[in-house]
């Protein structure tokens, strides 16, 4: 279930099983004083696919944002952009949409060990600088996924907002919420190095998603990504 090379990392099996079958939404709304961003980028060249076999280096530029087509083999895992330390304290937000043709099935079973039943999702994510992707020791708390700011993949659009002031909304590599080890959550936030999305389902938040062949096609688009 765990790769020391960091290729396939996500939440624990137990957490994903608890979330099975649920569409995860977020009802956090920033106050007017938090409405201006301190850091954001919509430059497609500054976004990078990581641990994603067969994907190009970057998404494609599109009107008011960037886009990519889901592949028909494994798969899209991480899609990230660099972030300056100290630039995030209130929230991460994104506006996304998925356009489909046919009846695409978003396949998340990219490995035999992923035996949990939970739908394919995209969710907000941030990572501390210097992560060696091992999950060992303190590195267990270098990567954080938002529990509630997630979109079950399918046609439609959604505004995702992850509240950075509430550590309990965020999950570390092995499924521990930020309020369980708040000092390490705060340390990761203060020394943030990357933000973005991860794609996964079943037992894991970031082990990849692709479209099952012959079922259809799907285009993912982001028109806004703001860190504040």
Residue, then its C-alpha position, 0 to 999 in steps of 0.5 A: x500500500x506504500x511506496x518508498x519512492x513516493x510514486x503512489x501515496x494517499x490516505x489510509x485504507x481505513x479512512x477511505x473506507x469510511x468515506x466510501x460512496x460519499x461525495x465530499x463537499x466543503x461549506x467553508x466560505x472565506x470572509x470578505x477580509x480574506x477575499x484577496x489572494x496572496x499567491x496564485x498562478x494560472x500559467x499552464x507551464x508552471x503546473x506539472x504532472x507528477x508520478x503520472x505515466x503517459x501524461x505530458x509535462x504540463x496541462x494545456x493553456x485554455x481560455x481563462x485557465x488550463x486543461x487536460x484530457x484524462x488518459x485511457x491508461x494509468x493515469x493522472x496522479x498529482x498535478x502541482x505548482x510551486x509555492x512560496x513559503x509563508x504565502x498560505x494561511x487562510x485558504x486554498x480555493x479552485x474553480x474546476x469543471x469536467x466535460x465528458x462525451x460518451x459515458x466515461x468510467x473514471x477508473x481508480x484501481x491502478x494497482x492490485x492493492x487498491x481494493x476499497x470501494x470509493x469513487x474517483x475524486x480530485x481534491x486539494x493538496x499541499x506539500x512542505x518543502x524538502x519532502x523525500x516522499x518516504x512518509x517515514x518519521x516526520x515526513x509522514x506530515x509533509x503532505x496534506x489532502x483536504x478531506x472535504x474540498x473534493x469533487x467526485x469525477x463526472x460531468x459538472x463544475x465545482x468551486x473547491x475551498x479548503x480552510x487552512x485555519x482548521x487542521x481537522x479538515x486536512x489529512x496526512x500521508x497515513x490518514x491522520x487529521x491535522x488536529x492530531x498533530x497540529x504542530x506538524x501541520x502548521x510547520x508544513x503550512x509555514x514551509x509550503x513548497x507545492x500546492x495543487x490537486x491529486x486524483x485517486x479513489x478507493x483506498x487512496x487519495x493520490x494513486x491515479x485516475x484514468x478513463x476506462x477504454x471505450x467508455x468515453x472521454x473526459x476533459x478537466x479544466x481549471x479556471x481559478x486557483x488561489x492560495x491566500 
